[in-house]
Amino acid sequence: MAKKIFIVDDDPNTCQLMRRILEKDGFEVIQDVNGQNAWDRLAEWREAATKGGQPLTSNVNLVVTDIEMPSMDGHTLCRKIKDDPVLKDLPVVLFSSLINDQLY
């Protein structure tokens, strides 16, 4: 069974590039365009895991999120995941194509 990677980014070109690379390496890719949509989907998966007795990993194994997005940024999404008792062990990778001195 392929590992499921949840990519959250509002740039369709970045999503397409990551999807192509990851699927070539055998991963299943799920995508969303902003942090709020991603959080809502993660909450659904959390509920399915807790109520249905299925592991969270049946829906997602890793979240890869852009930092700057509309509706909810990647920092906030990561913080919400890590503060959640069910989702806290889910690995999260933050990335950005915009690098500046404030990120250091």
GROMACS elastic network, one bead per residue, 0.5 to 0.9 nm:
[ bonds ]
;  ai    aj funct       b0    kb
    2    26     6  0.63514   500
    2    27     6  0.53168   500
    2    28     6  0.58408   500
    3    26     6  0.79088   500
    3    27     6  0.53020   500
    3    28     6  0.60168   500
    3    29     6  0.85342   500
    3    57     6  0.81757   500
    3    58     6  0.88174   500
    3    60     6  0.74775   500
    3    61     6  0.60617   500
    3    62     6  0.82159   500
    4    27     6  0.60160   500
    4    29     6  0.58179   500
    4    30     6  0.71188   500
    4    57     6  0.77653   500
    4    58     6  0.81445   500
    4    59     6  0.67941   500
    4    61     6  0.51880   500
    4    62     6  0.66912   500
    4    63     6  0.88259   500
    5    22     6  0.83986   500
    5    27     6  0.68603   500
    5    28     6  0.61923   500
    5    29     6  0.50190   500
    5    30     6  0.61443   500
    5    31     6  0.83887   500
    5    60     6  0.61038   500
    5    61     6  0.58909   500
    5    63     6  0.58762   500
    5    64     6  0.71667   500
    6    28     6  0.85978   500
    6    29     6  0.59876   500
    6    31     6  0.56670   500
    6    32     6  0.77270   500
    6    38     6  0.84553   500
    6    60     6  0.65670   500
    6    61     6  0.77902   500
    6    62     6  0.61063   500
    6    64     6  0.60767   500
    6    65     6  0.80790   500
    7    15     6  0.70448   500
    7    18     6  0.81168   500
    7    19     6  0.82001   500
    7    29     6  0.70372   500
    7    30     6  0.61223   500
    7    32     6  0.64493   500
    7    33     6  0.84809   500
    7    38     6  0.88394   500
    7    62     6  0.85278   500
    7    63     6  0.60248   500
    7    65     6  0.58234   500
    7    66     6  0.83425   500
    8    15     6  0.78987   500
    8    30     6  0.85265   500
    8    31     6  0.57838   500
    8    33     6  0.56207   500
    8    34     6  0.60405   500
    8    35     6  0.67758   500
    8    37     6  0.88698   500
    8    38     6  0.67418   500
    8    63     6  0.75032   500
    8    64     6  0.62117   500
    8    66     6  0.62866   500
    8    69     6  0.88122   500
    8    74     6  0.82240   500
    9    12     6  0.74318   500
    9    14     6  0.74455   500
    9    15     6  0.64807   500
    9    31     6  0.77641   500
    9    32     6  0.65165   500
    9    34     6  0.60218   500
    9    35     6  0.80992   500
    9    64     6  0.84635   500
    9    65     6  0.60458   500
    9    66     6  0.52501   500
    9    67     6  0.83838   500
    9    68     6  0.83467   500
    9    69     6  0.68233   500
    9    74     6  0.88134   500
   10    14     6  0.83870   500
   10    15     6  0.79739   500
   10    32     6  0.76370   500
   10    34     6  0.59282   500
   10    66     6  0.79259   500
   10    68     6  0.85702   500
   10    69     6  0.60995   500
   10    70     6  0.76113   500
   11    14     6  0.54946   500
   11    15     6  0.63819   500
   11    16     6  0.87441   500
   11    33     6  0.75986   500
   11    69     6  0.88832   500
   12    15     6  0.50268   500
   12    16     6  0.60165   500
   12    17     6  0.85785   500
   12    33     6  0.82730   500
   13    16     6  0.51162   500
   13    17     6  0.61932   500
   13    18     6  0.86631   500
   14    17     6  0.51524   500
   14    18     6  0.61738   500
   14    19     6  0.84511   500
   15    18     6  0.52298   500
   15    19     6  0.59170   500
   15    20     6  0.84827   500
   15    31     6  0.74948   500
   15    32     6  0.89695   500
   16    19     6  0.50807   500
   16    20     6  0.60824   500
   16    21     6  0.86605   500
   17    20     6  0.52803   500
   17    21     6  0.63480   500
   17    22     6  0.86651   500
   18    21     6  0.52412   500
   18    22     6  0.60047   500
   18    23     6  0.83728   500
   18    29     6  0.88491   500
   19    22     6  0.52388   500
   19    23     6  0.58273   500
   19    24     6  0.82640   500
   19    27     6  0.87606   500
   19    28     6  0.85379   500
   19    29     6  0.61670   500
   19    30     6  0.85108   500
   19    31     6  0.85813   500
   20    23     6  0.54117   500
   20    24     6  0.60736   500
   20    25     6  0.87530   500
   21    24     6  0.52350   500
   21    25     6  0.65323   500
   21    27     6  0.89965   500
   22    25     6  0.50991   500
   22    26     6  0.65111   500
   22    27     6  0.54156   500
   22    28     6  0.75075   500
   22    29     6  0.72235   500
   23    28     6  0.60616   500
   23    29     6  0.67906   500
   24    27     6  0.74160   500
   30    60     6  0.84774   500
   31    38     6  0.83892   500
   32    35     6  0.79372   500
   32    37     6  0.66183   500
   32    38     6  0.60125   500
   32    41     6  0.89834   500
   33    36     6  0.87483   500
   33    37     6  0.70997   500
   33    38     6  0.76757   500
   33    69     6  0.79293   500
   33    70     6  0.83952   500
   34    37     6  0.56201   500
   34    38     6  0.62871   500
   34    39     6  0.87301   500
   34    65     6  0.87962   500
   34    66     6  0.86909   500
   34    69     6  0.57305   500
   34    70     6  0.59009   500
   34    71     6  0.62406   500
   34    72     6  0.63328   500
   34    73     6  0.73318   500
   34    74     6  0.83354   500
   35    39     6  0.59656   500
   35    40     6  0.85339   500
   35    65     6  0.80656   500
   35    66     6  0.87811   500
   35    69     6  0.69066   500
   35    70     6  0.73847   500
   35    71     6  0.63647   500
   35    73     6  0.56516   500
   35    74     6  0.62001   500
   35    76     6  0.78471   500
   35    77     6  0.57335   500
   36    39     6  0.50423   500
   36    40     6  0.61904   500
   36    41     6  0.86292   500
   36    70     6  0.83932   500
   36    71     6  0.57220   500
   36    72     6  0.51555   500
   36    73     6  0.81916   500
   36    77     6  0.76258   500
   37    40     6  0.51254   500
   37    41     6  0.62578   500
   37    42     6  0.86255   500
   37    71     6  0.82929   500
   37    72     6  0.84832   500
   38    41     6  0.51018   500
   38    42     6  0.60823   500
   38    43     6  0.85364   500
   38    77     6  0.79529   500
   39    43     6  0.60636   500
   39    44     6  0.86435   500
   39    72     6  0.87725   500
   39    77     6  0.66376   500
   39    80     6  0.80528   500
   39    81     6  0.80864   500
   40    43     6  0.50909   500
   40    44     6  0.63988   500
   40    45     6  0.88208   500
   41    44     6  0.50745   500
   41    45     6  0.63436   500
   41    46     6  0.85943   500
   42    45     6  0.50143   500
   42    46     6  0.60195   500
   42    47     6  0.85878   500
   42    59     6  0.89099   500
   42    60     6  0.85224   500
   42    81     6  0.84849   500
   42    87     6  0.81588   500
   43    47     6  0.61832   500
   43    48     6  0.85896   500
   43    87     6  0.88308   500
   44    47     6  0.51510   500
   44    48     6  0.62134   500
   44    49     6  0.86048   500
   45    49     6  0.60756   500
   45    50     6  0.86177   500
   45    56     6  0.65701   500
   45    58     6  0.88111   500
   45    59     6  0.64952   500
   45    60     6  0.81446   500
   46    49     6  0.50684   500
   46    50     6  0.61889   500
   46    51     6  0.84834   500
   46    55     6  0.89175   500
   46    56     6  0.64903   500
   46    86     6  0.66758   500
   46    87     6  0.70429   500
   47    50     6  0.51675   500
   47    51     6  0.57673   500
   47    52     6  0.77099   500
   48    51     6  0.53714   500
   48    52     6  0.51851   500
   48    53     6  0.73690   500
   48    54     6  0.69001   500
   48    55     6  0.85028   500
   48    56     6  0.78856   500
   49    52     6  0.55079   500
   49    53     6  0.54118   500
   49    55     6  0.52888   500
   49    56     6  0.52527   500
   49    57     6  0.86832   500
   49    58     6  0.83674   500
   49    59     6  0.87838   500
   49    86     6  0.86714   500
   50    53     6  0.55520   500
   50    54     6  0.71402   500
   50    55     6  0.80239   500
   50    56     6  0.83759   500
   50    86     6  0.81633   500
   51    54     6  0.79872   500
   52    55     6  0.86965   500
   54    57     6  0.82783   500
   54    58     6  0.69292   500
   55    58     6  0.56326   500
   55    59     6  0.79965   500
   56    59     6  0.57808   500
   56    60     6  0.63397   500
   56    61     6  0.77130   500
   56    86     6  0.83220   500
   56    87     6  0.79951   500
   56    90     6  0.86544   500
   57    61     6  0.51291   500
   57    62     6  0.87199   500
   57    90     6  0.87017   500
   58    61     6  0.78617   500
   60    63     6  0.76013   500
   60    90     6  0.82746   500
   61    90     6  0.66919   500
   61    91     6  0.72807   500
   62    90     6  0.62123   500
   62    91     6  0.51412   500
   62    92     6  0.59944   500
   62    93     6  0.78478   500
   63    78     6  0.88804   500
   63    90     6  0.74717   500
   63    91     6  0.63231   500
   63    93     6  0.62305   500
   63    94     6  0.84731   500
   64    91     6  0.85565   500
   64    92     6  0.58074   500
   64    94     6  0.60547   500
   64    95     6  0.75278   500
   65    68     6  0.89148   500
   65    73     6  0.87351   500
   65    74     6  0.57217   500
   65    75     6  0.87844   500
   65    77     6  0.83688   500
   65    78     6  0.83602   500
   65    92     6  0.74391   500
   65    93     6  0.62186   500
   65    94     6  0.50967   500
   65    95     6  0.62558   500
   65    96     6  0.84243   500
   66    69     6  0.67965   500
   66    73     6  0.75736   500
   66    74     6  0.55441   500
   66    75     6  0.86528   500
   66    93     6  0.85256   500
   66    94     6  0.58123   500
   66    96     6  0.54206   500
   66    97     6  0.81858   500
   67    73     6  0.56053   500
   67    75     6  0.59854   500
   67    76     6  0.87678   500
   67    94     6  0.61371   500
   67    95     6  0.59126   500
   67    96     6  0.55421   500
   67    97     6  0.87783   500
   67    98     6  0.88413   500
   68    72     6  0.83067   500
   68    73     6  0.52101   500
   68    74     6  0.62567   500
   68    75     6  0.82986   500
   68    95     6  0.89346   500
   68    96     6  0.71031   500
   68    98     6  0.83650   500
   69    72     6  0.62907   500
   69    74     6  0.69380   500
   70    73     6  0.64659   500
   72    75     6  0.83421   500
   72    76     6  0.64535   500
   72    77     6  0.67155   500
   73    76     6  0.55129   500
   73    77     6  0.63287   500
   73    78     6  0.87570   500
   74    78     6  0.60028   500
   74    79     6  0.84720   500
   74    94     6  0.67346   500
   74    95     6  0.84343   500
   75    78     6  0.51723   500
   75    79     6  0.61477   500
   75    80     6  0.86588   500
   75    94     6  0.76815   500
   76    79     6  0.50222   500
   76    80     6  0.61458   500
   76    81     6  0.85907   500
   77    80     6  0.51978   500
   77    81     6  0.62456   500
   77    82     6  0.87053   500
   78    81     6  0.50958   500
   78    82     6  0.61543   500
   78    83     6  0.85286   500
   78    92     6  0.67341   500
   78    93     6  0.85817   500
   78    94     6  0.79970   500
   79    82     6  0.51701   500
   79    83     6  0.60199   500
   79    84     6  0.85982   500
   80    83     6  0.51202   500
   80    84     6  0.61972   500
   80    87     6  0.87099   500
   80    88     6  0.85287   500
   81    84     6  0.53352   500
   81    85     6  0.84509   500
   81    86     6  0.85031   500
   81    87     6  0.54394   500
   81    88     6  0.55175   500
   81    89     6  0.84296   500
   81    90     6  0.75348   500
   81    92     6  0.84399   500
   82    85     6  0.77280   500
   82    86     6  0.89640   500
   82    87     6  0.65637   500
   82    89     6  0.71988   500
   82    90     6  0.78635   500
   82    92     6  0.89022   500
   83    86     6  0.89078   500
   83    87     6  0.78579   500
   83    88     6  0.61289   500
   84    87     6  0.53059   500
   84    88     6  0.53708   500
   85    88     6  0.56263   500
   85    89     6  0.83912   500
   86    89     6  0.74554   500
   86    90     6  0.85750   500
   87    90     6  0.54679   500
   87    91     6  0.89628   500
   88    91     6  0.80939   500
   95    98     6  0.89021   500
   96    99     6  0.67630   500
   99   102     6  0.81995   500
   99   103     6  0.67064   500
   99   104     6  0.88723   500
  100   103     6  0.58121   500
  100   104     6  0.76321   500
  101   104     6  0.56504   500
